Amino acid sequence: MKVMFFARLREQLGSDWLELPDGDCPKDVGALREAVIEQSQAEFAEAMRDPNVFCAVNRKVVNEQHPLCSSDEIAFFPPMTGG
């Protein structure tokens, strides 16, 4: 499963994406967030714990209980401001 990150999350991770092991498809967004936190260094893990970080599955913003399957396109991003 490939998980993408945008804005400050990408900068803190030092990469655009993170690959989870094959066969390790979390049941929902909340479980995925925890799996990412477990694999991450402290600064990035802390950023992922921020309740204002959004998740989109297949380009639609979803909540923590949204179910996942291995073919989903998943992206995490901080709140955006306009201007």
C-alpha positions in Angstrom: 0.0 0.0 0.0 1.4 3.4 -1.0 0.6 6.4 1.1 1.3 9.9 -0.1 2.1 13.0 2.0 1.8 16.7 1.1 3.1 20.1 2.3 4.8 20.1 5.7 4.2 16.4 6.2 6.2 15.6 3.0 9.0 18.0 4.2 9.1 16.4 7.7 9.1 12.8 6.3 11.7 13.7 3.7 9.7 11.9 1.0 6.5 12.1 -1.0 5.3 8.7 0.0 5.7 5.7 2.3 5.2 2.1 1.3 3.6 -0.2 3.8 4.6 -3.9 3.7 2.6 -6.1 1.3 -0.4 -7.8 2.9 -0.5 -5.2 5.7 -3.7 -3.3 4.7 -5.0 -1.6 7.8 -8.8 -1.9 8.2 -9.4 1.9 8.3 -7.8 5.3 8.2 -7.3 5.4 11.9 -5.4 2.1 11.9 -3.3 3.3 8.9 -2.4 6.5 10.7 -1.2 4.5 13.7 0.8 2.2 11.4 2.5 5.2 9.8 3.2 6.7 13.3 4.8 3.4 14.4 7.2 3.4 11.4 8.2 7.1 11.7 10.7 9.2 13.5 9.6 11.3 16.4 9.1 14.6 14.6 7.0 13.2 11.8 5.1 10.9 14.2 4.1 14.0 16.2 2.9 15.8 13.1 0.8 12.8 12.1 -0.9 12.8 15.6 -2.2 16.3 14.9 -6.0 16.0 14.7 -6.1 18.7 12.0 -4.2 16.5 9.5 -6.7 15.3 6.9 -6.8 12.1 5.0 -8.1 11.6 1.5 -9.0 8.2 0.0 -9.3 8.1 -3.7 -9.3 11.9 -3.7 -12.2 12.3 -1.2 -11.6 13.6 2.3 -12.7 10.9 4.8 -12.9 10.3 8.5 -10.8 8.0 10.7 -13.4 5.2 10.4 -13.3 5.1 6.6 -12.5 1.5 5.5 -9.5 0.8 3.3 -8.5 -1.7 0.7 -5.1 -2.3 -0.8 -6.0 -0.6 -4.1 -7.0 2.8 -2.6 -5.0 6.0 -3.3 -4.3 7.5 0.1 -3.0 10.9 0.9 -2.4 12.8 4.2 -2.2 16.6 4.3 -2.3 19.5 6.8 -5.1 22.1 6.6 -4.7 24.4 3.7 -5.2 28.1 3.7 -6.2 30.1 0.7 -5.0 33.4 -0.7 
